[in-house]
């Protein structure tokens, strides 16, 4: 799957963002493409963003849909 398609699927999926002291957690709603999205995000687990005080961004599947 192309990066453009992954981006589109990520944007179309809704969820919740929790900003914690040591990390930012993105809880994505369970949808058909969620396993593929989560697998693709494993490649970037160590990425931090300066605008977020170098906190890591953790992307998970939400427990409810």
N, CA, C and O atoms as a Tinker XYZ file with bonds, in Angstrom:
   260  protein
     1  N      0.844000   -1.173000    0.000000    73     2
     2  CA     0.000000    0.000000    0.000000    64     1     3
     3  C      0.896000    1.244000    0.000000    63     2     4     5
     4  O      1.933000    1.279000    0.663000    81     3
     5  N      0.483000    2.244000   -0.742000    73     3     6
     6  CA     1.285000    3.461000   -0.850000    64     5     7
     7  C      1.132000    4.316000    0.405000    63     6     8     9
     8  O      0.173000    4.170000    1.163000    81     7
     9  N      2.081000    5.194000    0.602000    73     7    10
    10  CA     2.024000    6.083000    1.759000    64     9    11
    11  C      0.818000    7.028000    1.675000    63    10    12    13
    12  O      0.265000    7.417000    2.703000    81    11
    13  N      0.416000    7.393000    0.472000    73    11    14
    14  CA    -0.761000    8.252000    0.303000    64    13    15
    15  C     -2.016000    7.523000    0.783000    63    14    16    17
    16  O     -2.846000    8.109000    1.478000    81    15
    17  N     -2.158000    6.250000    0.417000    73    15    18
    18  CA    -3.325000    5.469000    0.844000    64    17    19
    19  C     -3.328000    5.288000    2.360000    63    18    20    21
    20  O     -4.379000    5.386000    2.993000    81    19
    21  N     -2.163000    5.026000    2.945000    73    19    22
    22  CA    -2.078000    4.897000    4.401000    64    21    23
    23  C     -2.500000    6.187000    5.081000    63    22    24    25
    24  O     -3.238000    6.164000    6.066000    81    23
    25  N     -2.033000    7.310000    4.557000    73    23    26
    26  CA    -2.392000    8.613000    5.100000    64    25    27
    27  C     -3.901000    8.825000    5.033000    63    26    28    29
    28  O     -4.512000    9.265000    6.007000    81    27
    29  N     -4.501000    8.513000    3.887000    73    27    30
    30  CA    -5.952000    8.691000    3.724000    64    29    31
    31  C     -6.724000    7.824000    4.718000    63    30    32    33
    32  O     -7.703000    8.281000    5.306000    81    31
    33  N     -6.295000    6.590000    4.907000    73    31    34
    34  CA    -6.978000    5.699000    5.843000    64    33    35
    35  C     -6.808000    6.191000    7.280000    63    34    36    37
    36  O     -7.735000    6.088000    8.084000    81    35
    37  N     -5.630000    6.725000    7.607000    73    35    38
    38  CA    -5.384000    7.272000    8.939000    64    37    39
    39  C     -6.292000    8.471000    9.196000    63    38    40    41
    40  O     -6.898000    8.567000   10.263000    81    39
    41  N     -6.392000    9.369000    8.249000    73    39    42
    42  CA    -7.206000   10.576000    8.405000    64    41    43
    43  C     -8.691000   10.234000    8.485000    63    42    44    45
    44  O     -9.429000   10.879000    9.229000    81    43
    45  N     -9.136000    9.243000    7.741000    73    43    46
    46  CA   -10.556000    8.868000    7.760000    64    45    47
    47  C    -10.962000    8.139000    9.032000    63    46    48    49
    48  O    -12.141000    8.116000    9.385000    81    47
    49  N    -10.005000    7.552000    9.714000    73    47    50
    50  CA   -10.292000    6.862000   10.964000    64    49    51
    51  C    -10.331000    7.905000   12.076000    63    50    52    53
    52  O     -9.458000    8.769000   12.145000    81    51
    53  N    -11.323000    7.831000   12.934000    73    51    54
    54  CA   -11.377000    8.791000   14.034000    64    53    55
    55  C    -10.863000    8.137000   15.299000    63    54    56    57
    56  O    -10.647000    6.926000   15.339000    81    55
    57  N    -10.671000    8.925000   16.314000    73    55    58
    58  CA   -10.159000    8.392000   17.565000    64    57    59
    59  C     -9.994000    9.485000   18.606000    63    58    60    61
    60  O    -10.620000   10.543000   18.534000    81    59
    61  N     -9.146000    9.203000   19.565000    73    59    62
    62  CA    -8.914000   10.103000   20.686000    64    61    63
    63  C     -7.416000   10.339000   20.838000    63    62    64    65
    64  O     -6.615000    9.426000   20.636000    81    63
    65  N     -7.043000   11.555000   21.192000    73    63    66
    66  CA    -5.644000   11.872000   21.461000    64    65    67
    67  C     -5.528000   12.225000   22.932000    63    66    68    69
    68  O     -6.248000   13.089000   23.433000    81    67
    69  N     -4.615000   11.552000   23.619000    73    67    70
    70  CA    -4.344000   11.847000   25.028000    64    69    71
    71  C     -2.932000   12.397000   25.129000    63    70    72    73
    72  O     -1.972000   11.755000   24.703000    81    71
    73  N     -2.814000   13.588000   25.695000    73    71    74
    74  CA    -1.502000   14.180000   25.885000    64    73    75
    75  C     -1.124000   13.987000   27.347000    63    74    76    77
    76  O     -1.725000   14.576000   28.245000    81    75
    77  N     -0.126000   13.155000   27.563000    73    75    78
    78  CA     0.343000   12.868000   28.908000    64    77    79
    79  C      1.700000   13.517000   29.120000    63    78    80    81
    80  O      2.299000   14.044000   28.182000    81    79
    81  N      2.174000   13.479000   30.332000    73    79    82
    82  CA     3.433000   14.140000   30.661000    64    81    83
    83  C      4.618000   13.563000   29.889000    63    82    84    85
    84  O      5.522000   14.300000   29.496000    81    83
    85  N      4.616000   12.253000   29.673000    73    83    86
    86  CA     5.776000   11.630000   29.051000    64    85    87
    87  C      5.533000   11.092000   27.640000    63    86    88    89
    88  O      6.469000   10.618000   26.997000    81    87
    89  N      4.301000   11.155000   27.151000    73    87    90
    90  CA     4.015000   10.664000   25.811000    64    89    91
    91  C      2.679000   11.201000   25.304000    63    90    92    93
    92  O      1.866000   11.720000   26.069000    81    91
    93  N      2.476000   11.063000   24.003000    73    91    94
    94  CA     1.213000   11.416000   23.378000    64    93    95
    95  C      0.633000   10.119000   22.827000    63    94    96    97
    96  O      1.294000    9.415000   22.064000    81    95
    97  N     -0.590000    9.807000   23.208000    73    95    98
    98  CA    -1.213000    8.557000   22.813000    64    97    99
    99  C     -2.364000    8.854000   21.853000    63    98   100   101
   100  O     -3.244000    9.662000   22.150000    81    99
   101  N     -2.341000    8.193000   20.709000    73    99   102
   102  CA    -3.417000    8.292000   19.733000    64   101   103
   103  C     -4.153000    6.960000   19.774000    63   102   104   105
   104  O     -3.585000    5.920000   19.441000    81   103
   105  N     -5.410000    6.994000   20.180000    73   103   106
   106  CA    -6.246000    5.793000   20.255000    64   105   107
   107  C     -7.185000    5.805000   19.057000    63   106   108   109
   108  O     -8.133000    6.589000   19.004000    81   107
   109  N     -6.913000    4.933000   18.101000    73   107   110
   110  CA    -7.694000    4.899000   16.869000    64   109   111
   111  C     -8.860000    3.933000   17.002000    63   110   112   113
   112  O     -8.725000    2.858000   17.587000    81   111
   113  N    -10.000000    4.320000   16.458000    73   111   114
   114  CA   -11.179000    3.453000   16.495000    64   113   115
   115  C    -10.934000    2.194000   15.680000    63   114   116   117
   116  O    -10.228000    2.197000   14.671000    81   115
   117  N    -11.543000    1.122000   16.158000    73   115   118
   118  CA   -11.392000   -0.152000   15.466000    64   117   119
   119  C    -12.182000   -0.132000   14.165000    63   118   120   121
   120  O    -13.401000    0.042000   14.155000    81   119
   121  N    -11.470000   -0.311000   13.097000    73   119   122
   122  CA   -12.061000   -0.404000   11.770000    64   121   123
   123  C    -11.305000   -1.482000   11.000000    63   122   124   125
   124  O    -10.286000   -1.990000   11.467000    81   123
   125  N    -11.801000   -1.819000    9.842000    73   123   126
   126  CA   -11.212000   -2.897000    9.047000    64   125   127
   127  C     -9.731000   -2.693000    8.781000    63   126   128   129
   128  O     -8.971000   -3.661000    8.805000    81   127
   129  N     -9.297000   -1.463000    8.527000    73   127   130
   130  CA    -7.906000   -1.194000    8.170000    64   129   131
   131  C     -6.994000   -0.945000    9.371000    63   130   132   133
   132  O     -5.804000   -0.692000    9.189000    81   131
   133  N     -7.523000   -1.011000   10.587000    73   131   134
   134  CA    -6.720000   -0.696000   11.759000    64   133   135
   135  C     -5.485000   -1.586000   11.902000    63   134   136   137
   136  O     -4.404000   -1.050000   12.145000    81   135
   137  N     -5.576000   -2.902000   11.767000    73   135   138
   138  CA    -4.362000   -3.724000   11.905000    64   137   139
   139  C     -3.250000   -3.312000   10.936000    63   138   140   141
   140  O     -2.076000   -3.284000   11.308000    81   139
   141  N     -3.621000   -2.995000    9.705000    73   139   142
   142  CA    -2.627000   -2.570000    8.721000    64   141   143
   143  C     -2.011000   -1.230000    9.118000    63   142   144   145
   144  O     -0.802000   -1.039000    8.986000    81   143
   145  N     -2.835000   -0.305000    9.602000    73   143   146
   146  CA    -2.318000    0.989000   10.030000    64   145   147
   147  C     -1.372000    0.835000   11.213000    63   146   148   149
   148  O     -0.297000    1.435000   11.231000    81   147
   149  N     -1.764000    0.036000   12.200000    73   147   150
   150  CA    -0.916000   -0.159000   13.373000    64   149   151
   151  C      0.403000   -0.803000   12.983000    63   150   152   153
   152  O      1.448000   -0.435000   13.518000    81   151
   153  N      0.375000   -1.743000   12.074000    73   151   154
   154  CA     1.605000   -2.397000   11.614000    64   153   155
   155  C      2.520000   -1.388000   10.928000    63   154   156   157
   156  O      3.734000   -1.417000   11.129000    81   155
   157  N      1.956000   -0.504000   10.127000    73   155   158
   158  CA     2.775000    0.487000    9.433000    64   157   159
   159  C      3.376000    1.495000   10.412000    63   158   160   161
   160  O      4.464000    2.016000   10.168000    81   159
   161  N      2.680000    1.777000   11.520000    73   159   162
   162  CA     3.206000    2.733000   12.500000    64   161   163
   163  C      4.306000    2.136000   13.366000    63   162   164   165
   164  O      5.048000    2.884000   14.002000    81   163
   165  N      4.435000    0.819000   13.411000    73   163   166
   166  CA     5.507000    0.197000   14.190000    64   165   167
   167  C      6.876000    0.647000   13.701000    63   166   168   169
   168  O      7.832000    0.694000   14.476000    81   167
   169  N      6.968000    0.972000   12.436000    73   167   170
   170  CA     8.237000    1.416000   11.863000    64   169   171
   171  C      8.679000    2.761000   12.421000    63   170   172   173
   172  O      9.863000    3.093000   12.367000    81   171
   173  N      7.744000    3.537000   12.957000    73   171   174
   174  CA     8.073000    4.887000   13.425000    64   173   175
   175  C      7.853000    5.058000   14.926000    63   174   176   177
   176  O      7.604000    6.171000   15.387000    81   175
   177  N      7.942000    3.975000   15.691000    73   175   178
   178  CA     7.672000    4.048000   17.128000    64   177   179
   179  C      8.664000    4.928000   17.886000    63   178   180   181
   180  O      8.321000    5.485000   18.929000    81   179
   181  N      9.855000    5.057000   17.390000    73   179   182
   182  CA    10.881000    5.816000   18.101000    64   181   183
   183  C     10.918000    7.298000   17.727000    63   182   184   185
   184  O     11.783000    8.031000   18.207000    81   183
   185  N     10.015000    7.737000   16.899000    73   183   186
   186  CA    10.017000    9.131000   16.451000    64   185   187
   187  C      9.453000   10.038000   17.535000    63   186   188   189
   188  O      8.414000    9.746000   18.128000    81   187
   189  N     10.149000   11.137000   17.784000    73   187   190
   190  CA     9.644000   12.180000   18.684000    64   189   191
   191  C      9.547000   13.478000   17.883000    63   190   192   193
   192  O     10.231000   13.651000   16.875000    81   191
   193  N      8.697000   14.375000   18.344000    73   191   194
   194  CA     8.487000   15.635000   17.633000    64   193   195
   195  C      8.794000   16.787000   18.576000    63   194   196   197
   196  O      8.251000   16.862000   19.678000    81   195
   197  N      9.662000   17.677000   18.139000    73   195   198
   198  CA    10.108000   18.797000   18.960000    64   197   199
   199  C      8.982000   19.685000   19.456000    63   198   200   201
   200  O      9.038000   20.174000   20.584000    81   199
   201  N      7.965000   19.904000   18.643000    73   199   202
   202  CA     6.841000   20.751000   19.045000    64   201   203
   203  C      6.077000   20.156000   20.219000    63   202   204   205
   204  O      5.351000   20.874000   20.907000    81   203
   205  N      6.224000   18.874000   20.458000    73   203   206
   206  CA     5.553000   18.201000   21.570000    64   205   207
   207  C      6.544000   17.869000   22.679000    63   206   208   209
   208  O      6.405000   16.865000   23.377000    81   207
   209  N      7.549000   18.734000   22.830000    73   207   210
   210  CA     8.573000   18.582000   23.865000    64   209   211
   211  C      9.260000   17.222000   23.782000    63   210   212   213
   212  O      9.588000   16.618000   24.802000    81   211
   213  N      9.471000   16.753000   22.561000    73   211   214
   214  CA    10.143000   15.479000   22.276000    64   213   215
   215  C      9.492000   14.273000   22.936000    63   214   216   217
   216  O     10.158000   13.276000   23.213000    81   215
   217  N      8.194000   14.364000   23.186000    73   215   218
   218  CA     7.470000   13.204000   23.710000    64   217   219
   219  C      7.204000   12.244000   22.560000    63   218   220   221
   220  O      6.888000   12.685000   21.455000    81   219
   221  N      7.325000   10.950000   22.793000    73   219   222
   222  CA     7.008000    9.996000   21.732000    64   221   223
   223  C      5.506000    9.951000   21.474000    63   222   224   225
   224  O      4.696000   10.192000   22.370000    81   223
   225  N      5.158000    9.640000   20.248000    73   223   226
   226  CA     3.763000    9.472000   19.876000    64   225   227
   227  C      3.489000    7.978000   19.780000    63   226   228   229
   228  O      4.123000    7.271000   18.997000    81   227
   229  N      2.550000    7.508000   20.573000    73   227   230
   230  CA     2.187000    6.101000   20.618000    64   229   231
   231  C      0.820000    5.950000   19.967000    63   230   232   233
   232  O     -0.135000    6.618000   20.363000    81   231
   233  N      0.720000    5.077000   18.971000    73   231   234
   234  CA    -0.538000    4.881000   18.266000    64   233   235
   235  C     -1.038000    3.484000   18.585000    63   234   236   237
   236  O     -0.332000    2.496000   18.381000    81   235
   237  N     -2.281000    3.411000   19.097000    73   235   238
   238  CA    -2.881000    2.144000   19.522000    64   237   239
   239  C     -4.291000    2.045000   19.003000    63   238   240   241
   240  O     -4.895000    3.035000   18.589000    81   239
   241  N     -4.809000    0.828000   19.032000    73   239   242
   242  CA    -6.225000    0.621000   18.742000    64   241   243
   243  C     -7.019000    0.882000   19.995000    63   242   244   245
   244  O     -6.634000    0.441000   21.078000    81   243
   245  N     -8.125000    1.594000   19.869000    73   243   246
   246  CA    -8.993000    1.905000   21.004000    64   245   247
   247  C     -9.765000    0.656000   21.396000    63   246   248   249
   248  O    -10.064000   -0.176000   20.539000    81   247
   249  N    -10.092000    0.510000   22.667000    73   247   250
   250  CA   -10.777000   -0.697000   23.117000    64   249   251
   251  C    -12.252000   -0.719000   22.745000    63   250   252   253
   252  O    -12.882000   -1.776000   22.789000    81   251
   253  N    -12.818000    0.438000   22.375000    73   251   254
   254  CA   -14.214000    0.482000   21.943000    64   253   255
   255  C    -14.266000    1.011000   20.516000    63   254   256   257
   256  O    -13.345000    1.691000   20.064000    81   255
   257  N    -15.321000    0.701000   19.830000    73   255   258
   258  CA   -15.431000    1.187000   18.438000    64   257   259
   259  C    -16.425000    2.310000   18.347000    63   258   260
   260  O    -16.654000    2.846000   17.263000    81   259
